[in-house]
Amino acid sequence: MSDPKPSFFARLFLAWAAYFRTLFDADFAAGVVRLREGGPALPPPKEEPEEKPKKKKKKVEKKEPTVLKAAGPEAALQLLGLLQREGRFVDFVREDIAEADDADIGAAARVVHEGCRKALDEHFEIAPIHASEEGETVKVEEGFDAHAIRLTGNVVGDPPFSGELTHRGWRCESVELPKMSEGHDPHVIAPAEVELS
């Protein structure tokens, strides 16, 4: 039995739909070309490619990103307050000493030094990192702590290194800052003083 022939209006609608579908659908247009050339409207079935064995991906160890910690200002402000109270540190540093005599600066520095040293000794246990004296020749072994020992000068090759100790370094072993009362404003390093008459 042969396919019934579509009516004129059915053919008109089919031509209209096929026209736009041929314009906008590449697979449909390819089927129209095959029909025009006398071939089948549908493309031959694709042969499924053989599955290739999957290569095992090497596990790449991801390096943990460096985490930067934001330091709160309270402890730093408290230390600054201690240095000011004991050694008038902020007063000394904020003073314009361009016109001052060396003798006056030396006398002021002695007072600041004595007070700041007292504040550090009371609240911090500070020890030298390197036991040798500055100026001595020291050996830096393999696996040294790069945070505690900084190499300067002509740094080439691999450890062990030998060089002159130019600074012993400092490490804080413990901190005991005074407790702050609730409501205390650490931003006030030293209160303004008003002498009443």
C-alpha positions in Angstrom: 0.0 0.0 0.0 1.5 3.4 -1.0 1.7 6.4 1.3 -1.3 8.8 0.8 -0.3 12.0 -0.9 -0.7 15.1 1.3 -3.1 17.8 0.2 -1.9 21.2 -1.2 -2.4 23.0 2.1 -0.6 20.2 4.0 2.3 20.4 1.5 2.3 24.2 1.9 2.5 23.9 5.7 5.2 21.2 5.4 7.3 23.3 3.1 7.0 26.3 5.4 8.0 24.3 8.5 10.8 22.5 6.6 12.1 25.8 5.3 12.7 27.2 8.8 13.8 24.0 10.3 16.4 23.6 7.5 17.7 27.1 8.3 18.0 26.6 12.0 18.6 22.8 12.5 21.9 21.5 11.0 21.0 17.9 11.6 17.6 18.3 9.9 19.3 20.1 6.9 21.8 17.2 6.6 18.8 14.8 6.4 17.2 16.9 3.6 20.5 16.8 1.7 20.6 13.0 2.0 17.0 12.7 0.8 17.8 15.0 -2.2 20.7 12.7 -3.2 18.5 9.7 -2.9 19.8 8.4 0.4 17.9 7.6 3.6 16.7 10.6 5.7 18.3 9.3 8.9 22.1 9.0 9.2 23.6 5.5 9.6 23.9 4.5 13.3 27.2 5.4 14.8 29.4 2.6 16.0 30.1 3.1 19.7 33.8 3.4 20.2 35.5 0.9 22.5 36.0 2.1 26.0 39.6 2.9 26.5 40.9 1.9 29.9 40.9 5.0 32.1 44.3 6.2 33.1 44.8 6.6 36.8 45.3 10.2 37.6 48.3 10.9 39.8 47.3 12.4 43.1 48.8 15.8 43.3 49.2 16.9 46.9 47.6 20.3 47.2 49.7 22.7 49.2 47.7 24.2 52.0 47.4 28.0 51.4 49.1 30.2 54.0 46.6 31.4 56.5 47.1 34.9 57.6 45.8 35.7 61.0 44.7 39.2 61.8 46.2 40.3 65.1 43.9 42.3 67.3 45.3 45.7 68.3 44.5 45.4 72.1 47.8 43.6 73.1 50.0 46.0 71.0 48.2 49.0 72.4 48.6 47.6 75.9 52.4 47.2 75.4 52.7 50.7 73.9 50.9 52.0 77.1 53.4 50.1 79.3 56.4 51.5 77.4 54.9 55.0 77.7 54.1 54.6 81.4 57.5 53.2 82.4 59.8 54.9 79.9 57.9 57.8 78.3 58.6 55.9 75.0 55.9 57.6 72.9 56.9 61.1 74.2 60.5 60.5 73.2 59.7 59.1 69.7 57.2 61.9 69.0 59.5 64.7 70.1 61.2 66.7 67.4 64.9 66.3 68.3 66.4 67.9 65.2 67.4 71.0 67.1 68.3 69.3 70.4 71.9 68.9 71.6 73.4 65.4 71.6 73.9 65.6 75.4 70.2 66.3 75.9 69.2 63.4 73.6 71.6 61.1 75.4 70.2 62.0 78.8 66.6 61.5 77.5 67.5 58.2 75.9 69.0 57.0 79.2 65.7 57.6 80.9 63.7 56.0 78.1 66.0 53.0 77.9 65.8 52.4 81.7 62.0 52.6 81.8 61.4 50.5 78.6 63.8 47.8 79.8 61.9 47.7 83.1 58.6 47.3 81.3 60.0 44.5 79.1 61.6 42.6 82.1 58.4 42.8 84.1 56.1 41.4 81.4 58.2 39.4 78.9 60.7 36.7 79.2 63.1 37.3 76.3 66.0 35.1 75.5 68.7 35.1 72.8 68.1 32.6 69.9 71.8 31.9 69.4 74.0 31.0 72.4 77.2 32.3 70.8 78.5 35.8 71.1 78.1 38.3 68.2 81.3 38.3 66.1 82.0 34.6 66.6 82.1 32.1 63.7 79.1 29.7 63.9 77.9 26.7 61.9 74.4 26.5 60.6 73.4 22.9 60.2 71.0 21.3 57.6 67.4 21.5 58.7 67.8 24.8 60.5 64.7 26.8 61.4 64.5 29.6 58.8 62.1 31.5 61.0 64.8 31.7 63.8 67.9 32.1 61.7 68.2 34.4 58.7 71.2 33.9 56.3 72.7 37.1 54.8 75.6 37.8 52.5 76.7 35.2 49.9 74.2 32.5 50.4 75.0 29.7 47.8 74.8 25.9 48.0 73.3 23.7 50.6 73.9 23.6 54.4 75.9 23.3 56.5 77.0 26.9 56.3 79.7 28.7 58.3 79.6 32.4 58.9 79.9 35.3 61.4 77.1 35.8 63.9 76.1 39.4 63.4 73.0 39.3 65.7 72.0 36.7 68.3 68.3 37.2 67.7 65.6 37.3 70.3 62.8 34.9 71.2 60.0 35.7 73.6 59.6 32.7 75.9 56.5 34.0 77.8 54.2 37.0 78.1 52.3 38.2 81.1 50.5 41.4 80.3 48.3 42.9 83.0 44.6 42.1 82.8 42.4 45.0 81.5 39.3 45.9 83.4 36.0 45.9 81.5 35.4 49.3 79.9 39.1 50.1 79.7 40.0 51.8 76.4 43.4 50.4 75.2 43.5 53.2 72.5 44.3 55.7 75.3 48.1 55.1 75.6 48.5 57.9 78.1 45.8 60.2 79.4 46.2 63.9 79.0 47.2 65.5 82.3 45.7 68.7 83.5 47.1 70.3 86.6 44.6 72.4 88.5 45.7 75.5 90.4 
